Amino acid sequence: MELGAIIWIVSIIIGVSVGSKKGEGCISLFFCVLLGPFWLPVVFLSKGNRKKCHFCKELIHKEAIVCPHCQKDLSDF
């Protein structure tokens, strides 16, 4: 019982930290509390609030105007 609670709490911490880096902190918190370690694969595999740059193919914020990696203008896309 105690080991299960520790695993659940650690999965919440990991899921929220990874989800917040992807721009999905609140959603990750809700589902990690609800589903615990079963939600972790979804958090790790999701793109979150990001898209790929058309030039360098790095993941960037969906509303970015300039890519922070290659400095190309993305306003036309």
matplotlib code that plots the C-alpha trace (Angstrom):
import matplotlib.pyplot as plt

x = [0.0, 2.8, 4.8, 1.8, 1.2, 4.9, 4.8, 1.6, 3.1, 6.3, 4.4, 2.4, 5.6, 7.2, 4.1, 3.5, 7.1, 7.2, 3.8, 4.6, 7.6, 5.3, 2.8, 0.2, 0.8, -2.8, -4.0, -1.1, -1.8, -5.4, -4.9, -1.8, -3.7, -6.6, -4.7, -1.3, 1.4, -1.0, -1.0, 2.8, 3.2, 0.6, 2.6, 5.9, 4.5, 2.4, 3.8, 2.0, 1.5, 4.3, 4.8, 7.8, 9.6, 9.3, 13.1, 15.0, 12.3, 12.8, 9.7, 8.7, 5.7, 2.6, 2.3, 6.0, 6.7, 10.5, 12.1, 14.3, 16.6, 17.3, 16.0, 13.8, 10.6, 7.5, 4.8, 4.0, 3.1]
y = [0.0, 2.4, 1.5, 2.2, 5.6, 6.5, 5.4, 7.4, 10.5, 10.2, 9.7, 12.9, 14.9, 13.5, 13.9, 17.5, 18.5, 17.0, 18.3, 21.9, 21.9, 21.1, 23.7, 21.3, 21.7, 21.9, 19.1, 16.9, 17.6, 16.7, 13.4, 12.4, 12.7, 10.8, 8.1, 8.2, 6.1, 5.1, 8.6, 8.9, 7.4, 9.9, 12.8, 11.6, 10.9, 14.1, 17.1, 19.4, 23.0, 22.8, 22.3, 21.6, 24.4, 24.2, 24.9, 23.1, 20.6, 21.5, 21.6, 25.2, 27.0, 26.9, 30.7, 31.4, 34.0, 33.4, 30.0, 30.2, 27.6, 28.7, 32.3, 31.9, 34.0, 31.7, 34.4, 33.1, 29.6]
z = [0.0, 0.9, -2.2, -4.4, -2.8, -3.4, -7.0, -7.5, -6.0, -8.0, -11.2, -10.4, -9.9, -13.1, -15.2, -14.1, -14.6, -18.1, -19.0, -17.8, -20.1, -23.0, -22.0, -20.5, -16.8, -15.6, -17.8, -16.8, -13.1, -13.4, -15.3, -13.3, -10.1, -11.6, -13.5, -11.9, -13.6, -16.3, -17.7, -17.9, -21.4, -22.7, -21.2, -22.6, -26.1, -26.6, -28.5, -26.1, -27.1, -29.8, -33.5, -35.7, -37.4, -41.2, -41.6, -38.8, -37.7, -34.0, -31.7, -31.0, -29.5, -31.8, -31.8, -32.4, -35.1, -35.2, -34.5, -31.4, -32.9, -36.5, -36.2, -39.4, -39.8, -39.4, -39.9, -43.4, -42.1]

ax = plt.figure().add_subplot(projection="3d")
ax.plot(x, y, z, "-o")
ax.set_aspect("equal")
plt.show()
